[in-house]
Amino acid sequence: MCNSDFFLYSGEEIKGRATFLRGKSIMKAGKIVKITVSVIVLGGLAAAGNYFIGRDGSYYQTAKDGSQTYAYINEKNSFGHIVKHPAFSDFSDFIIPWKDRWNSLVMPYQTLRSVCDMNHYNTKAIINGFNFMLDVCENQQQVFYRYYSEAEMKEDQTLEACGLFFIPGEKNAPFAFVVPGGGFTAVCSFGEGFPVAQKLHEEGYNVFILQYRVATGQTTTNELIKSQEAIANQDFGKAMGYILDHADKFQVSSENYSVWGFSAGGRLSQLWGLDNEYGYQRYGLPSPAAAMLAYSGWYDEDFAGCYGTQPPTFFAYVKEDKVIGEQNVKDIEKTIDIMKNLDKDIEVRAYDHAYHGFGTGAGTDADGWMDEAISFWEKEM
């Protein structure tokens, strides 16, 4: 989940250096082999301006042989510059979570570093996520797909806010369905989508990141959640059906998929497993092999008797989460107790030194949670 209020104020830039790897993963003899194709050290090169956007305004870098590739993003780049990157032209509206605030006088000039500092994001993980997406865009023709038809979007223009990022892994391998949070007022793919997809891709899995409808510009309240979750659940179900109907086209397995939900996205992922009008059974679709819920897992009296169909679930949350508050943390723990009493296969990780929105967990005591969650998923296949 992103704290949208932070984005109204500019932060102080902090100078730093970072090392980034461009890499791809291949499957060999049943094992993943990671291949690094180039290494770029930012800030330590005499001609660093040739290698990242911002200093010379270029979106490309030129190799010695004269060939050009997309230039990498760094912490000093503004969001305005990132959004205009030609690699992201098909989905530029979805780079910044708050489309209505994009036109403000402040948002385009926020640096990536200042945004990360204000939201407790790990800057290196966010930058690597963006640069991973640059590599994906450079190596495949289409990255963003619409799961509603042109006719449906023409009839209901709110559906234009929907789509799927697709990052291919090994052919016919299972897929991970990633659902970023944002309090049902935003979709924070840059923090909880791209870096998460990078990690899953490195393990050879196909990845879809869900872009769903939200109440843009509003404040998250219990009333808004109730009304908006039904709309977002419709998008969730439609997107999942689209993937499974086009599994051959995407060259992904239709079996043993997993869902990865963060904050509000975790609520949607949890609802997907319930035995009610929100669950996968309503859509006539198969259950996920496993669900991963990050700083999410709300308990709701309305759903108290609906947990019987929940898939095996991995919970990762912050013990003192100041964004969702003490009561919601207790609700997560209540949900965990319910699933334990139902003898559901679950694993729980509760962290002392992480923030709401930790994403991959980099830079916090949640670092490594995704490795454990991937192992949990593989055990359930």
C-alpha positions in Angstrom: 0.0 0.0 0.0 1.2 3.5 -0.8 0.7 6.5 1.5 -0.6 9.0 -1.0 -0.3 12.0 1.4 3.5 11.7 1.2 3.5 12.5 -2.5 2.1 16.0 -2.0 5.5 17.2 -0.6 8.9 17.2 -2.0 11.7 15.4 -0.2 15.4 16.1 0.2 17.6 14.2 -2.3 20.2 12.0 -0.8 23.2 11.2 -2.9 24.2 7.6 -3.3 25.6 5.0 -5.5 24.1 1.7 -6.5 25.1 -1.3 -8.6 22.5 -2.9 -10.8 22.6 -6.1 -12.7 20.8 -6.8 -16.0 20.1 -10.5 -16.0 17.9 -13.2 -17.4 17.0 -16.6 -16.1 17.0 -19.8 -18.0 16.0 -23.4 -17.1 18.7 -26.0 -17.5 18.4 -29.6 -16.3 15.5 -28.6 -14.1 17.4 -25.8 -12.4 17.4 -22.1 -12.8 20.7 -20.6 -14.1 21.0 -16.9 -13.7 22.9 -15.2 -16.5 24.2 -11.7 -16.0 24.4 -9.9 -19.4 25.8 -6.6 -18.3 26.7 -4.7 -15.1 26.4 -1.0 -14.8 27.7 0.9 -11.8 26.0 4.3 -11.4 27.8 7.2 -9.9 31.2 5.6 -10.3 31.6 6.2 -14.0 33.3 9.2 -15.5 30.7 9.4 -18.2 27.8 8.2 -16.1 25.4 10.6 -18.0 25.6 8.3 -21.0 24.2 5.4 -18.9 21.1 6.8 -17.2 18.3 9.2 -17.9 18.2 12.5 -16.1 21.7 14.0 -16.5 21.7 14.4 -20.3 18.0 13.9 -20.8 18.5 10.8 -23.0 16.5 7.6 -22.7 19.1 5.6 -24.6 22.6 4.5 -24.1 25.0 3.9 -27.0 27.5 1.0 -27.0 30.9 1.0 -28.6 29.5 -0.8 -31.7 27.0 2.0 -32.1 23.9 0.0 -31.0 21.4 1.6 -28.7 19.6 0.2 -25.7 17.3 1.7 -23.1 19.1 3.7 -20.5 18.7 2.7 -16.9 16.7 4.7 -14.3 18.4 6.0 -11.2 17.4 7.6 -7.9 17.8 11.1 -9.1 15.3 10.8 -12.0 12.0 12.5 -11.5 8.8 10.5 -11.8 7.8 12.9 -14.6 10.9 11.8 -16.6 10.3 8.1 -15.8 6.7 8.2 -17.0 7.8 9.7 -20.3 10.3 6.9 -20.9 9.5 5.4 -24.4 9.7 1.9 -23.1 6.7 2.6 -20.9 4.6 4.3 -23.5 1.9 1.6 -23.6 1.2 1.8 -19.9 2.6 5.2 -18.8 -0.7 6.0 -17.1 -0.1 3.2 -14.6 3.5 4.1 -13.5 2.4 6.6 -11.0 -0.4 5.3 -8.8 -2.4 8.5 -8.4 -3.4 9.6 -11.9 -5.3 12.6 -10.7 -2.2 13.9 -8.8 0.1 13.4 -11.8 -1.1 16.7 -13.1 -0.2 18.5 -9.9 2.8 21.0 -9.8 4.7 18.7 -7.5 4.4 15.1 -8.6 6.3 15.2 -11.8 9.3 16.7 -10.1 9.5 14.2 -7.2 12.7 12.2 -7.5 12.6 8.5 -7.1 14.8 8.7 -4.1 12.7 11.2 -2.2 9.5 9.1 -2.9 11.2 6.0 -1.6 12.5 7.8 1.5 9.1 9.2 2.4 7.3 5.9 2.0 10.0 3.7 3.6 10.6 1.9 0.3 14.0 0.3 -0.3 15.4 2.6 -3.0 17.6 -0.1 -4.6 14.7 -2.6 -4.9 12.4 0.0 -6.5 15.1 1.1 -9.0 15.9 -2.5 -9.8 12.2 -3.2 -10.4 12.0 -0.3 -12.9 15.1 -1.3 -14.7 13.9 -4.9 -14.8 10.8 -3.7 -16.6 13.0 -1.8 -19.0 14.7 -5.0 -19.8 11.4 -6.8 -20.3 10.1 -4.1 -22.6 13.3 -4.2 -24.6 13.1 -7.9 -25.1 9.4 -8.5 -25.9 6.9 -6.8 -28.2 4.0 -6.5 -25.7 4.0 -6.2 -22.0 0.6 -4.8 -21.1 -2.7 -6.5 -22.0 -6.3 -5.6 -21.7 -8.6 -8.2 -20.1 -11.8 -6.3 -21.0 -12.7 -6.1 -24.6 -12.8 -2.9 -26.7 -16.6 -3.2 -26.7 -16.8 -3.5 -22.9 -14.4 -0.5 -22.4 -16.4 1.6 -24.9 -19.6 0.9 -23.0 -18.0 1.5 -19.6 -15.0 3.8 -19.7 -14.0 3.0 -16.1 -12.7 -0.3 -17.5 -9.9 1.5 -19.3 -8.2 1.6 -15.9 -7.7 -2.2 -16.1 -5.0 -4.3 -17.5 -2.3 -6.9 -16.9 1.5 -6.7 -17.0 2.9 -9.9 -18.3 6.5 -11.0 -17.7 7.2 -14.4 -19.2 9.3 -17.0 -17.4 9.8 -20.6 -18.5 7.4 -21.9 -21.1 4.4 -23.8 -19.6 5.6 -23.1 -16.1 3.0 -22.1 -13.5 2.2 -18.4 -13.1 2.1 -16.0 -10.2 -0.7 -13.5 -10.1 0.5 -10.4 -8.3 -2.0 -7.9 -6.8 -0.4 -4.6 -5.5 -2.1 -2.6 -2.8 -3.0 1.0 -2.5 -5.9 1.3 -0.1 -8.4 0.9 -3.0 -7.5 4.4 -4.0 -4.3 3.5 -6.0 -2.5 0.6 -7.5 1.2 0.6 -6.4 2.8 -1.5 -9.1 6.1 0.3 -8.9 6.6 -0.8 -5.3 4.6 -4.1 -5.0 4.5 -5.2 -8.6 7.7 -4.7 -10.5 10.2 -5.7 -7.8 8.1 -8.7 -6.8 7.8 -9.8 -10.5 11.6 -9.5 -10.8 12.1 -11.9 -8.0 9.5 -14.4 -9.2 10.9 -14.2 -12.8 14.4 -15.0 -11.5 13.0 -18.3 -10.2 11.7 -19.1 -13.7 8.0 -18.3 -13.1 5.6 -16.5 -15.4 4.2 -13.4 -13.7 1.1 -11.3 -14.2 0.6 -8.0 -12.3 -3.0 -6.9 -11.9 -4.1 -3.3 -12.7 -7.6 -2.9 -11.3 -10.2 -0.1 -10.7 -9.8 2.1 -7.7 -11.5 5.1 -6.2 -8.8 7.5 -7.3 -8.4 10.7 -5.3 -10.5 9.5 -2.3 -9.5 8.6 1.2 -9.5 5.0 2.3 -12.3 4.3 4.8 -14.1 1.1 5.8 -17.1 2.3 3.7 -15.0 2.8 0.7 -13.3 -0.6 1.1 -16.7 -2.3 1.2 -17.9 -0.6 -1.9 -14.7 -0.8 -3.9 -13.7 -4.4 -3.1 -16.7 -5.7 -5.1 -15.6 -3.7 -8.2 -12.0 -4.7 -7.8 -13.0 -8.4 -7.3 -14.9 -8.3 -10.6 -11.6 -7.1 -12.2 -9.7 -9.8 -10.4 -12.0 -12.5 -11.6 -12.2 -11.2 -15.2 -8.4 -11.0 -15.4 -7.9 -14.5 -14.0 -10.4 -15.9 -16.5 -8.6 -14.1 -19.3 -5.3 -15.6 -18.3 -6.7 -19.1 -18.1 -8.6 -18.8 -21.3 -5.4 -17.6 -23.1 -2.9 -19.9 -21.3 -1.7 -21.4 -24.6 -1.2 -17.9 -26.0 0.9 -16.8 -23.0 2.5 -20.3 -22.8 1.8 -20.7 -19.1 0.4 -23.6 -17.2 -3.2 -23.4 -16.2 -2.5 -25.4 -13.1 -0.8 -24.7 -9.7 -0.9 -20.9 -10.1 -0.4 -18.7 -7.0 -1.8 -15.3 -5.9 0.4 -12.7 -4.2 -1.5 -9.9 -2.6 -0.2 -6.8 -0.9 -2.3 -4.8 1.6 -5.6 -4.0 -0.3 -4.4 -6.5 -3.0 -4.0 -9.0 -0.2 -7.6 -8.5 0.8 -8.6 -9.2 -2.8 -6.4 -12.3 -2.9 -8.0 -13.5 0.4 -11.5 -12.9 -0.9 -10.6 -15.0 -4.0 -10.3 -18.1 -1.8 -13.6 -17.6 0.1 -16.7 -19.7 -0.3 -18.9 -16.8 -1.2 -19.8 -14.4 -4.0 -16.2 -13.2 -4.2 -14.5 -16.6 -4.5 -13.0 -18.4 -7.5 -15.9 -20.9 -7.4 -18.3 -18.1 -8.4 -16.3 -17.7 -11.6 -16.0 -21.4 -12.3 -12.3 -21.2 -12.0 -9.8 -23.4 -10.2 -8.4 -22.7 -6.8 -4.8 -21.4 -6.6 -2.2 -23.8 -5.3 -1.3 -21.2 -2.7 -2.0 -17.6 -1.6 0.6 -15.2 -0.3 -0.8 -12.4 1.8 1.6 -9.5 2.7 0.5 -7.2 5.5 -3.0 -8.3 4.8 -5.6 -10.9 5.9 -8.4 -8.9 7.3 -11.1 -10.6 9.3 -14.7 -9.8 8.5 -17.7 -11.0 10.4 -19.6 -11.3 7.1 -17.1 -13.9 5.9 -16.7 -15.8 9.2 -18.1 -19.1 7.8 -16.5 -18.8 4.4 -12.9 -19.9 5.0 -13.4 -23.6 4.2 -12.3 -23.2 0.6 -9.2 -21.1 1.4 -6.1 -22.4 -0.3 -2.8 -23.0 1.6 -1.7 -19.5 2.7 1.5 -17.8 3.6 1.1 -14.7 5.9 3.8 -12.1 6.1 3.0 -9.0 8.2 4.4 -6.3 10.5 3.6 -6.7 14.2 3.3 -3.0 14.8 1.9 -1.8 11.5 1.2 1.9 11.9 -0.5 2.2 8.5 -3.3 -0.3 9.0 -3.3 0.1 12.8 -3.5 -2.2 15.8 -7.0 -3.5 15.2 -6.3 -4.6 11.7 -3.1 -6.4 12.8 -5.3 -8.3 15.4 -7.7 -9.1 12.5 -4.9 -10.7 10.5 -4.0 -12.8 13.6 -7.7 -13.7 14.0 -7.8 -14.9 10.4 -4.6 -17.0 11.0 -6.3 -18.6 14.1 -9.4 -19.4 12.0 -7.3 -21.1 9.4 -5.4 -23.0 12.0 -8.6 -24.3 13.5 -9.7 -25.5 10.1 -6.4 -27.4 9.8 -5.5 -25.3 6.8 -1.9 -25.5 5.6 -0.4 -22.1 6.5 2.9 -20.5 7.3 3.2 -17.2 9.3 6.0 -14.7 9.4 5.6 -11.6 11.7 8.3 -8.9 11.6 9.5 -6.4 14.2 11.5 -4.1 11.9 9.6 -3.7 8.7 7.2 -1.2 7.4 3.8 -1.5 5.7 4.6 -1.6 2.1 7.9 -3.6 2.5 7.3 -5.4 -0.9 10.1 -7.8 -1.4 11.3 -7.1 2.1 14.7 -5.7 1.0 16.4 -3.7 3.7 14.2 -4.9 6.5 13.9 -8.0 8.7 11.3 -9.2 6.2 14.1 -9.7 3.6 14.0 -13.3 2.4 10.2 -13.7 2.9 9.7 -14.2 -0.8 12.2 -17.1 -0.9 10.3 -18.8 1.9 6.9 -18.1 0.2 8.1 -19.5 -3.1 9.3 -22.7 -1.3 5.8 -22.8 0.3 4.1 -22.5 -3.1 6.4 -25.2 -4.6 5.5 -27.5 -1.8 1.8 -27.1 -2.5 2.1 -27.8 -6.2 
